[in-house]
Amino acid sequence: MAGGGNFIARVISYVANEFIVNGLANSHAFQRFAVRTSKRIENLSKMAAESKEKVAQQMEEVAKNIDSMKKQ
């Protein structure tokens, strides 16, 4: 009997997911939201990579300065 309840729950979940996915796929507002969010994440990723590169360059400069101070 417990197996039958599990099957019904899976069917209900599947049907609900189909309605939700189709509803979102056909929603212009959701599509705009998804595109804007994707662009923002892409921009944040670029900014993070640029910041990482700047920090790496600054650390190299600091290391060179420390080495040059040790040699004096």
Contacts in CASP RR format, 6 or more apart in sequence:
PFRMAT RR
TARGET T0000
AUTHOR 0000-0000-0000
METHOD contacts of the structure
MODEL  1
MAGGGNFIARVISYVANEFIVNGLANSHAFQRFAVRTSKRIENLSKMAAE
SKEKVAQQMEEVAKNIDSMKKQ
23 30 0 8 1.000
24 30 0 8 1.000
END
